Amino acid sequence: MKEPLFPCLSELVDLACAIQQIPAPTFQEGERAQFMLQQFVQLNLHETWIDSAGNVFGKLQGKGKRNPVILSAHLDTVHPLDTPLILERDPLRIKGPGIGDNSLGLAALIGLVWMLTHNQTDLPGDLWLVANICEEGLGNLRGIQAVVDRFNGFPLAYIVLEGSALGEIYHQGLGVDRYRISIFTEGGHSWHDFGKPSAIHILTQIAAQILEIEVPSSPRSTLNIGKINGGVSVNTIAPNATLELDLRSEEPKGLQSMIRQLKEILTHFEQAEVDIQFDQIGYRPAGRISSEHPLVGLAIDSLTKVGIDAHLSIGSTDANIPLSQGYPAVCVGITSGGKVHTTDEYIDVPPIAQGMQQLFWLTTGIWNTL
């Protein structure tokens, strides 16, 4: 197949900027979902709809009868609804919250169809485009889970798009477990009731012991206390306090080791006047395909064809769900960028053309590879 042409860089950039201007915090993706549905309809895709979860679907019908491929990008951002979506553009760089994660990824769904049409490329199977909810934060990959539940192992592969991280091939899903530890006591006055249990005092002691947990180095694992809240006033014995904890590991046994130690710590603080609650608030299953898998080889070749070195990576992305269920999946990026998850997030414009050519080779090559 000859080198594919990508004549619509400016249109793709404009589309990414338009998507970025639509707020879409996790659990509040509805307006952006409606925008993507309109884009799918304008492309004359088959079977365009929004499912009960809030995911947007559209099918580019293939000319053959081979099994389909799922191409997805998540709708949501980490930024709250009231975040100013200020956008700064120049020919080389675009800066704005969520522009790379994941406005460009969503735009690339549309851009690939433009590219296939321009190059008069027929696919031997259907290509399903999906804009899914709840990839970020405590969304717990609920959107892509609904997608996988719908298609299961019928597709040849799942390809997940992120706007940034061009050159990375995520073929391993990083396991993530998140917990909230809540302490409740009667509380009281700091002078008159001195000596009664304080939720904050107990929680800080627990936190100190959590930081002493033996974190496995193999499989590589991490532990982070991300939030602490509680108390009423400076002169009140705190009746409540909470912390939120993020545990990550390359393999389930790494998570299991840390959770076991965590539960042992909590048992040491049980007493009559103290209520300790331990709740799971997030979970992302680990999974992987081998670096020798044909899909990974195709992803590497697709980058090589456009002059970009490939790096095999592990991360927490929507690809976790199909990977954890044994289905071939990779997550790839469209361009380079930085400061992701901040209001100063940016993407580089020139590499987008290479990123789209990579996506073309990856998508069209699957039917000849798997």
C-alpha positions in Angstrom: 0.0 0.0 0.0 1.3 3.4 -0.9 2.1 6.1 1.7 -1.2 7.5 2.9 -1.9 11.2 2.5 -3.1 13.3 5.4 -4.3 16.5 3.8 -6.5 17.8 6.6 -4.2 18.8 9.5 -5.7 22.2 9.9 -9.2 20.8 10.0 -8.2 18.2 12.6 -6.6 20.8 14.8 -9.7 23.0 14.5 -11.9 20.0 15.5 -9.7 19.2 18.5 -9.9 22.9 19.7 -13.7 22.8 19.3 -13.9 19.6 21.4 -11.6 21.2 24.0 -14.1 24.1 24.5 -16.8 21.7 25.6 -16.4 20.9 29.3 -16.5 17.2 30.1 -15.5 16.3 33.7 -15.8 12.6 34.6 -19.5 11.8 35.1 -20.5 15.0 33.2 -19.6 14.1 29.6 -23.1 14.5 28.1 -22.6 17.7 26.1 -19.4 16.5 24.6 -21.0 13.1 23.8 -23.8 14.9 21.9 -21.1 16.8 19.9 -19.3 13.6 19.0 -22.6 12.0 18.0 -23.2 14.9 15.6 -19.7 14.3 14.1 -20.4 10.6 13.6 -23.7 11.4 11.9 -22.1 13.9 9.6 -19.6 11.2 8.5 -22.6 9.0 7.5 -21.5 6.3 9.8 -23.8 3.4 10.3 -25.6 2.6 13.6 -24.7 5.9 15.4 -26.1 6.1 18.9 -25.4 6.8 22.6 -25.8 3.8 24.8 -27.3 3.7 28.3 -23.8 4.3 29.9 -23.2 7.5 27.8 -20.8 6.0 25.2 -21.1 7.2 21.6 -20.9 4.6 18.8 -20.6 4.8 15.1 -19.7 2.1 12.6 -17.6 2.6 9.4 -18.8 -0.4 7.4 -16.2 -2.6 5.8 -16.3 -4.2 2.4 -15.6 -7.6 3.7 -16.9 -10.0 6.4 -13.9 -10.1 8.7 -14.4 -9.5 12.4 -14.5 -5.8 13.4 -11.9 -3.6 15.1 -12.8 -1.2 18.0 -11.2 2.3 17.9 -11.9 4.3 21.0 -11.0 7.6 22.7 -12.3 8.8 26.1 -14.6 11.8 26.4 -13.8 12.9 29.9 -11.2 15.2 31.4 -9.8 15.7 34.9 -10.8 19.3 35.0 -13.9 20.5 37.1 -16.9 22.0 35.3 -15.9 25.5 36.3 -12.3 25.3 34.9 -11.7 28.2 32.4 -11.0 26.5 29.1 -8.6 29.1 27.9 -6.9 28.1 24.6 -3.7 29.5 23.2 -2.8 28.6 19.6 0.2 29.1 17.3 1.4 27.1 14.3 3.6 24.9 16.4 1.8 24.5 19.7 -1.6 24.6 21.3 -2.1 25.0 25.0 -5.2 24.5 27.0 -6.7 22.2 29.7 -7.6 18.8 28.1 -6.3 19.6 24.6 -4.2 16.5 24.5 -6.0 14.4 27.1 -8.2 13.8 25.3 -9.6 16.3 22.8 -7.0 15.4 20.2 -7.7 11.7 20.7 -11.4 12.3 20.0 -10.7 14.4 17.0 -8.4 11.6 15.7 -11.4 9.3 15.5 -12.9 11.6 12.9 -9.6 12.4 11.3 -9.0 8.7 10.5 -12.3 8.4 8.7 -11.3 11.5 6.6 -8.0 9.9 5.9 -9.5 6.5 4.9 -12.0 8.3 2.6 -9.3 10.6 1.0 -7.1 7.6 0.3 -10.0 5.5 -1.0 -9.2 2.7 1.5 -11.6 -0.1 1.8 -11.5 -2.1 5.0 -12.1 -5.9 5.1 -14.2 -5.6 8.3 -16.2 -3.0 10.2 -14.4 -0.3 12.1 -16.4 0.8 15.2 -15.6 4.3 16.5 -16.3 4.8 20.2 -16.2 7.9 22.3 -16.4 6.6 25.8 -17.0 8.0 29.3 -15.3 7.6 32.6 -11.6 7.0 31.8 -10.3 9.5 34.3 -10.1 9.5 38.1 -12.9 7.6 39.9 -14.7 6.8 36.6 -12.9 3.5 37.0 -13.0 2.8 33.3 -16.8 2.3 33.5 -17.3 3.4 29.9 -14.8 1.1 28.2 -16.1 -1.7 30.4 -19.5 -1.3 28.9 -18.0 -1.3 25.4 -16.1 -4.6 26.1 -19.2 -6.1 27.7 -21.1 -5.3 24.4 -18.5 -6.8 22.0 -16.5 -9.2 24.2 -13.9 -11.1 22.2 -15.6 -10.7 18.8 -13.4 -7.8 17.6 -10.0 -8.6 16.2 -8.5 -6.0 18.5 -9.1 -2.9 20.6 -7.2 0.3 19.8 -7.3 3.1 22.4 -6.3 6.6 21.5 -4.7 9.3 23.6 -3.9 12.7 22.2 -0.4 12.8 23.6 2.3 10.1 24.1 3.1 9.7 20.4 5.7 6.9 20.2 4.4 5.0 23.2 2.7 1.7 22.8 0.8 0.7 26.0 0.5 -3.1 25.8 0.4 -3.6 29.5 -2.3 -2.3 31.8 -1.2 -1.1 35.2 -3.3 -2.4 38.1 -4.7 0.3 40.3 -6.6 0.0 43.6 -8.0 3.0 45.5 -9.3 3.2 49.0 -10.9 5.7 51.4 -10.1 5.2 55.1 -12.7 7.0 57.3 -12.4 7.5 61.1 -15.4 8.5 63.2 -15.4 9.4 66.9 -17.6 11.2 69.4 -15.4 14.3 69.2 -15.5 17.0 71.8 -13.9 20.1 73.2 -10.1 20.3 73.0 -9.9 21.4 76.7 -12.8 19.9 78.5 -12.8 16.6 76.7 -9.0 16.2 76.4 -8.1 12.5 76.2 -11.1 11.4 74.1 -10.2 9.8 70.7 -9.6 12.3 67.9 -10.3 11.1 64.4 -7.5 13.2 63.0 -5.0 11.9 65.6 -5.9 8.3 64.8 -5.8 8.9 61.0 -2.4 10.5 61.1 -1.0 7.6 63.1 -2.5 5.2 60.5 -1.0 7.4 57.7 2.4 7.2 59.3 2.2 3.4 59.4 0.9 3.2 55.8 4.1 5.0 54.7 6.1 2.2 56.3 4.4 -0.5 54.2 6.8 -2.6 52.3 6.1 -1.6 48.7 7.2 -4.4 46.2 9.9 -3.5 43.7 9.3 -6.6 41.7 6.6 -6.4 40.4 7.1 -2.6 40.4 4.5 -1.1 42.7 3.7 2.4 44.2 1.7 3.8 47.1 0.4 7.3 47.5 -1.8 9.1 50.0 -3.5 11.7 47.7 -6.0 13.4 50.0 -6.6 14.0 53.7 -9.8 15.7 55.1 -11.4 16.1 58.4 -12.0 18.0 61.6 -14.3 20.9 62.6 -12.1 23.6 64.1 -8.8 24.1 65.7 -10.2 23.7 69.2 -12.4 20.7 68.5 -11.5 17.1 69.0 -12.1 15.9 65.5 -15.2 13.6 65.1 -14.3 12.6 61.6 -11.3 12.3 59.2 -10.6 10.6 55.9 -7.7 9.8 53.6 -7.7 8.5 50.1 -5.0 6.1 49.0 -3.8 5.1 45.5 -2.0 1.7 45.1 -0.5 0.6 41.8 1.3 -2.5 40.6 2.4 -4.2 37.4 0.8 -7.4 38.6 -2.1 -8.3 41.0 0.2 -9.9 43.5 1.9 -6.5 44.1 -1.5 -5.0 45.0 -2.4 -8.0 47.1 0.8 -7.6 49.2 0.1 -4.0 50.0 -3.6 -4.5 50.7 -2.8 -7.3 53.2 -0.3 -5.0 55.0 -2.9 -2.2 55.0 -5.6 -4.3 56.6 -3.2 -5.5 59.3 -2.4 -1.8 60.2 -6.1 -1.0 60.5 -6.8 -3.9 62.9 -4.3 -2.3 65.4 -6.4 0.8 65.7 -9.8 -0.9 66.5 -11.3 0.3 69.7 -14.8 0.7 71.3 -15.1 4.5 70.8 -13.7 4.5 67.2 -15.4 3.5 64.0 -13.0 2.7 61.1 -14.4 2.3 57.6 -12.3 0.9 54.8 -14.0 1.4 51.4 -12.7 0.6 47.9 -13.4 3.7 45.7 -11.5 2.7 42.6 -10.2 -0.3 40.7 -8.5 -0.8 37.4 -7.5 -4.4 36.6 -4.0 -5.2 35.4 -3.5 -7.1 32.1 -1.1 -7.4 29.2 -0.2 -8.9 25.9 3.3 -10.1 25.2 5.8 -7.7 23.6 6.0 -10.4 20.9 2.3 -10.3 20.1 1.5 -9.5 16.4 -0.5 -6.5 17.4 2.4 -5.0 19.3 4.7 -5.8 16.3 2.2 -4.0 14.0 2.1 -1.0 16.3 6.0 -0.8 16.3 6.1 -1.1 12.5 3.4 1.6 12.1 5.6 4.0 14.0 8.8 3.0 12.2 7.1 3.7 8.9 6.6 7.3 9.9 10.1 7.7 11.3 9.3 7.5 15.0 11.0 5.2 17.5 8.6 3.0 19.5 8.7 2.6 23.2 6.8 -0.3 24.8 5.1 1.0 28.0 2.8 0.1 30.9 0.1 2.5 32.0 -3.4 2.9 33.3 -5.6 3.5 30.3 -8.9 2.3 28.8 -6.8 -0.6 27.3 -6.7 -2.1 30.8 -10.2 -3.6 30.5 -9.8 -5.6 27.2 -6.2 -6.6 28.3 -7.4 -7.8 31.6 -10.0 -10.1 29.9 -7.4 -11.5 27.5 -8.3 -9.5 24.4 -5.7 -8.0 22.1 -5.4 -4.2 22.8 -2.9 -1.4 22.6 -3.1 2.3 23.5 -1.2 4.8 21.3 -0.8 8.5 21.0 -1.3 11.0 18.2 1.3 13.7 19.0 3.9 14.9 21.6 3.0 17.3 24.4 3.3 17.9 28.1 1.9 19.1 31.4 -1.0 16.7 31.1 -3.7 17.1 33.7 -2.8 20.7 34.3 -4.3 23.9 32.9 -1.1 24.5 31.1 -1.4 21.2 29.1 -0.1 21.5 25.5 0.3 19.5 22.3 2.8 20.0 19.5 1.1 20.5 16.1 3.7 19.3 13.5 3.9 15.7 14.7 0.1 15.2 14.4 0.5 14.3 10.7 2.9 11.5 11.6 0.6 10.4 14.4 -2.3 10.1 12.0 -0.3 8.2 9.5 0.8 5.8 12.3 -2.9 5.3 13.1 -3.7 4.7 9.5 -1.1 1.9 9.2 -2.0 0.4 12.6 -5.8 0.3 11.9 -5.6 -0.9 8.3 -3.0 -3.5 9.0 -4.8 -5.3 11.7 -6.9 -7.5 9.3 -3.7 -8.7 7.6 -1.9 -9.3 11.0 -4.4 -11.0 13.3 
